[in-house]
Amino acid sequence: MIYYTIYTSIPTGDSSKEVIDQITDESIAWNSKHGITGILLCLEKRYFQFLEGEEKDVTEVFEMIRKDPRHTDISIRIKGFAKDRVFSEW
C-alpha cells in the first residue's frame, strides 16, 4: 500500500518561477532518495501538493515542509492509503 498526503498552504513571500524552481530542485533531490513521488502546484498564491510513498518517508518530508518558512497556513486536506501511486513518474 502507498501512503499519501494532500495539503495546501500559502506562500509567505515571493512565489516566482525562481522560488518554485528552487523548491522543486530541493524536493527532487530529497524525494528521489526516499521513494516519494507527487506533484506541487502553485496557483493564485496557494500551494497544493500531493505526496506519496512509504508512510514514514511521507510523514518525515511533511514535517520538514511544515517547518519550511517559505509558506504558512498549512492544512492537510486528506491523507490515507492507496493501492497504487498516482504520480509514479513524478
C-alpha positions in Angstrom: 0.0 0.0 0.0 1.1 3.5 -0.8 0.6 6.3 1.8 -0.4 9.8 0.6 -0.9 13.2 2.0 -2.5 16.1 0.1 -2.1 19.6 1.7 -2.5 23.3 0.8 -0.5 26.2 2.1 0.1 29.9 1.4 3.5 31.3 0.2 5.0 33.7 2.8 6.8 35.7 0.1 7.7 35.6 -3.5 6.3 32.7 -5.4 8.1 33.5 -8.6 9.4 30.9 -11.0 12.8 31.1 -9.4 11.4 30.2 -5.9 9.3 27.4 -7.3 12.3 26.1 -9.2 14.4 26.1 -6.0 11.7 24.2 -4.1 11.4 21.8 -7.0 15.2 21.2 -7.1 15.3 20.6 -3.4 12.3 18.3 -3.5 13.6 16.2 -6.4 17.0 15.7 -4.5 15.3 14.6 -1.3 12.3 12.8 -2.6 14.2 10.6 -5.2 16.4 9.3 -2.4 13.3 8.4 -0.3 11.0 7.0 -2.9 8.5 9.9 -2.7 6.5 10.9 -5.8 3.8 13.6 -6.2 3.1 17.0 -7.6 3.4 20.6 -6.5 1.1 23.3 -7.9 1.3 27.0 -7.2 -2.0 28.7 -8.2 -3.2 32.1 -7.2 -0.9 32.5 -4.2 -1.7 29.0 -2.9 0.4 25.8 -2.9 -1.3 22.4 -3.5 0.8 19.3 -3.0 0.2 15.6 -3.3 2.9 13.4 -1.8 3.0 9.6 -2.0 5.4 6.9 -0.8 6.1 4.9 2.3 4.3 6.3 5.3 7.4 7.0 7.4 9.0 8.9 4.5 5.9 10.9 3.6 5.5 11.8 7.2 9.1 12.8 7.5 9.1 15.1 4.5 5.8 16.6 5.5 7.3 17.5 8.9 10.2 19.2 7.0 7.6 21.1 4.9 5.7 22.2 8.0 8.9 23.9 9.3 9.8 25.5 5.9 9.4 29.3 6.3 8.6 29.7 2.6 4.9 29.0 3.4 2.3 29.2 6.1 -1.3 28.1 6.8 -0.5 24.5 6.0 -3.7 22.4 6.0 -3.9 18.7 5.4 -6.8 18.1 3.1 -6.7 14.4 3.0 -4.3 11.5 3.8 -4.5 7.8 3.6 -3.5 4.7 1.8 -4.0 3.7 -1.8 -3.3 0.5 -3.8 -1.1 2.3 -6.4 0.7 5.5 -7.0 -1.0 8.3 -8.8 2.3 10.1 -9.8 4.7 7.2 -10.3 6.8 9.1 -12.8 6.9 12.4 -10.9 
